[in-house]
């Protein structure tokens, strides 16, 4: 892919054009930050020392006004630069992988779909999603989006109520057509102390079960990594064949953090926690070194490769 980018003269020309825009934005932002900093220092000095240097305070105020003006101008230019980067660079990069792929950076996975996937037990109190990439690999339609979902807890302190925000997922949710309508819901989550305790409660005290039972599968490796819940034990075993379990383990091993998977409706959903935002153009680093772009392409290729990794184009079922 690196060679493809280097040999793509149209893309190289686009990157050079956008690099000029980036430099302008970088200079404007640097100037605005310096003016705001100097303005704050001068204004504070004028107020603190009083009338003798009131001119300093005035100069500081003017510096703040100029700084915020340039910052606003930089923000407008950045929005144009960001739009061009996603529509002209990311979109072209996607087409180099598969002509069916495209990006809608202003939309993402809806909150309703995120909740519907049942990948996580907590319902989000704050949710955002963007950069939806979609396409088809062979017979399989797929999409994936960046998602940031959080839930809120409130504690009572001597100073009153205090809000705490906890991350449910900051990463990417992948969705693909499984070519089968599932009768039940099967969810595969990473195995940790909390999930192990929940599984024990579901097994020993079914009164407290949410309707999904723990599925016992004959794969020690899979069982070591994950806990599986399903409303249909028989269907869960049809889905999670030895081959599928091995593929999910391989996918988990190649991910930065443990994945969560659900099979619901006629789709498979996979959540990938990540520690950075993708598909964003740099401001204070050169666009021409292409390191950031290569990282974007690496994650795109990884998501695209899930279709082959899970063998989703092998149609062993048909939809009802």
Secondary structure, DSSP 8 states (H G I E B T S, - for coil): -HHHHHH-HHHHHHHHHHHHHHHHHHHHHHHHHHHHHHHHHHHHHHHHH-GGGHHHHHHHHHHHHHHHHHHHHHHHHHHHHHHHIIIIIIHHHHHHH-TT-EEETT----HHHHHHTT-SSS--SEEEEEEEEEEEETTEEEEEEEEEEEEEEEEEETTEEEEEEEEEEEEEEEEEE-SS--SS-EEEEE--HHHHHHHHHHHH-GGG--S-EE---S-HHHHHHEEEEES-HHHHHHHS-HHHHHHHHHHHHTSSS--EEEEETTEEEEEEE-SS--S---SSS-STT-HHHHHHHHHHHHHHHHHHHTTTTS--S---
